[in-house]
Amino acid sequence: MTGAEPTPARSAVGGATSFSRAWTHARWRSWLSVGAVAVLAGLMFSASARLADGGGADTRDPQDLAQLVDTETGRVTELTERTSELDREVETLSARAGITVPAQDGDLVEREGVVSGSAPVTGKGLTVTLDDAPPTAVGAGPGGVEPQPDDLVVHQQDLQHVINALWAGGAEAMTLQGERVTSTSAFRCSGNILLLHGKVFSPPYEVTVVGDPAKMESALMSSEGVQMYLEYVDWVHLGWDVQRSDHLDLPAYDGGGLQYATVPDGTEVFG
């Protein structure tokens, strides 16, 4: 007896193959979708980074090379105009300072050196000497008044009277104990010693001056302070001597003086 033959097994196999292909296609579509999303996300992150770096349209920085050139050209133009303005200002100030300073007269320079003590002086003049009284020559004064110890020594005011009288008589330059006297010189007496320019001197005290001898002698004799000193010369025999000279050499002042700024050698002060 012949029955119906069974369906070949290959039919079952063919159905399984169709299902497998359909699943594979679906899986590829899924991977493609994921890849597209990843690429799009990468592009979005890149754009966001450029914006964060200042590349956005709302920033003040140039967005491309042409815009950068325009911006820098504007800056150069502005700086060039400012430089030209400063150059004109410098030229104006230089013109104001470019006044020619006349050279100092040689005679004036020489006179300034004499007055300030910075230059040695030679000429005719006087030498005035003051000294303490010798103890053996002391006697009673008018009315039997005995001299006191202070009456026997040369005092600071005695020297001041002599020096002031000599200046008033036209002295051009002066030394005291061989030290050049300047406008900043100051001397003091302590007992019978003299302090001058940081040095200590004992009598006799010698004042040497260059100038007209006759005028300076007349000024000495006209000084009330000098006349009072001469009274003590007569009383207690204080030392007093005035000598004329046709040639005296007074040195320049060599002590420390006023300090001031100087221009380095080779520096042009006025152009």
SVG drawing of the C-alpha trace seen along z (x, -y; Angstrom):
<svg xmlns="http://www.w3.org/2000/svg" viewBox="-2 -155 111 157">
<polyline fill="none" stroke="black" stroke-width="0.4" points="0.0,0.0 1.4,-3.2 1.0,-6.2 1.9,-9.9 5.6,-10.6 6.9,-12.9 7.9,-16.5 11.6,-16.6 13.7,-17.8 15.2,-20.5 12.0,-22.5 12.6,-22.9 16.2,-23.9 15.0,-26.5 12.8,-28.2 15.6,-28.4 17.9,-30.0 15.3,-32.8 15.0,-33.7 18.8,-33.8 19.1,-36.3 16.4,-38.5 18.1,-38.7 21.5,-39.5 20.0,-42.4 18.3,-43.8 21.6,-43.6 23.5,-45.6 20.8,-48.3 21.2,-48.7 25.0,-49.0 24.7,-51.6 22.3,-53.6 24.6,-53.5 27.6,-54.6 25.6,-57.5 24.7,-58.7 28.3,-58.5 29.6,-60.5 26.9,-63.1 27.8,-63.3 31.5,-63.8 30.6,-66.6 28.5,-68.3 31.4,-67.9 33.9,-69.4 31.7,-72.4 31.1,-72.9 34.8,-72.9 35.5,-75.5 32.8,-77.8 34.3,-77.4 37.7,-78.3 36.4,-81.7 35.5,-80.8 31.8,-81.6 30.2,-84.4 29.5,-86.4 33.2,-86.7 35.5,-89.8 38.3,-87.7 38.7,-87.5 36.9,-84.5 39.2,-84.1 42.5,-85.3 40.9,-88.2 39.2,-89.5 42.5,-89.1 44.4,-91.1 41.8,-93.9 42.0,-94.0 45.8,-94.2 46.0,-96.8 43.7,-99.0 46.0,-98.6 49.1,-99.4 47.4,-102.6 46.4,-103.7 49.9,-103.1 51.5,-104.9 49.4,-108.0 50.3,-107.9 54.0,-107.6 53.8,-110.6 52.0,-112.6 54.8,-111.8 57.5,-112.7 56.0,-116.1 55.8,-116.6 59.5,-115.7 60.5,-118.1 58.6,-120.9 60.2,-120.3 63.7,-120.0 63.2,-123.3 62.4,-125.0 65.4,-123.5 67.7,-124.1 68.5,-127.7 72.2,-128.3 73.8,-128.9 76.6,-131.5 80.0,-130.4 81.0,-131.7 83.4,-134.6 87.0,-133.6 87.4,-136.5 84.2,-135.6 85.3,-132.0 88.5,-133.2 86.8,-135.6 84.4,-132.8 87.4,-130.6 88.9,-133.3 85.7,-134.0 84.8,-130.3 88.4,-129.4 88.7,-126.8 91.6,-128.5 95.0,-129.6 95.6,-133.4 98.8,-135.4 99.3,-139.1 100.2,-141.8 98.6,-142.1 98.9,-142.0 99.8,-139.5 98.2,-140.2 99.5,-138.3 97.7,-138.1 99.3,-136.4 98.7,-135.9 100.4,-138.1 103.7,-137.0 103.3,-136.3 106.4,-138.3 105.2,-141.5 101.9,-141.8 101.4,-144.8 98.5,-146.6 96.2,-148.5 94.7,-152.0 93.6,-152.6 95.7,-149.7 93.3,-147.1 95.1,-143.7 94.4,-141.8 92.5,-138.5 93.6,-135.4 91.0,-136.0 92.6,-139.3 95.9,-137.7 94.7,-135.5 93.4,-136.1 89.6,-135.5 87.4,-134.4 85.8,-137.8 89.3,-139.4 89.9,-137.3 86.4,-138.0 87.0,-141.8 90.2,-141.5 88.8,-139.2 85.6,-141.3 87.7,-144.5 90.0,-143.0 87.0,-141.8 85.5,-145.3 88.8,-146.8 88.6,-144.9 90.4,-141.6 90.2,-139.4 91.3,-136.1 92.3,-135.1 94.0,-132.3 93.9,-131.7 96.7,-129.6 97.5,-128.8 93.9,-127.4 92.0,-129.0 89.0,-130.9 85.7,-130.3 82.1,-131.3 81.5,-128.0 84.5,-128.3 83.8,-128.6 86.3,-128.8 85.8,-128.5 88.1,-129.3 88.2,-127.1 90.6,-128.6 93.7,-129.5 93.3,-127.0 91.6,-127.5 89.4,-125.0 89.2,-125.4 88.3,-122.9 88.6,-120.0 92.1,-121.0 93.5,-122.4 95.8,-125.5 97.6,-127.3 98.7,-131.0 100.2,-133.0 97.3,-133.3 98.2,-134.5 95.7,-136.1 97.0,-136.5 95.1,-138.5 95.6,-139.5 94.3,-142.9 95.1,-146.6 97.4,-146.9 96.6,-150.6 92.8,-150.1 92.9,-147.1 95.2,-148.8 92.8,-151.8 89.8,-149.3 91.7,-147.8 92.3,-151.1 88.6,-152.1 87.2,-148.9 86.0,-149.5 86.7,-145.9 90.3,-146.1 90.7,-149.4 89.6,-147.6 92.1,-144.8 94.8,-147.4 94.0,-148.8 94.8,-145.4 98.0,-145.3 99.1,-148.5 97.9,-147.2 98.8,-143.5 101.0,-143.3 98.9,-141.1 100.7,-140.3 100.0,-142.5 101.8,-142.8 100.9,-144.0 103.2,-143.3 102.8,-144.4 104.0,-142.2 104.3,-142.7 103.9,-139.0 101.8,-136.5 100.8,-132.9 97.5,-131.7 96.6,-128.1 93.2,-126.8 90.9,-125.3 91.6,-121.6 89.1,-120.5 85.7,-118.7 83.1,-121.0 79.5,-121.0 78.6,-117.9 76.8,-118.3 75.8,-116.3 78.0,-116.4 77.5,-115.4 79.5,-112.4 82.3,-113.1 81.2,-113.0 77.5,-113.7 75.9,-116.4 73.7,-118.6 72.6,-121.0 72.3,-119.9"/>
</svg>
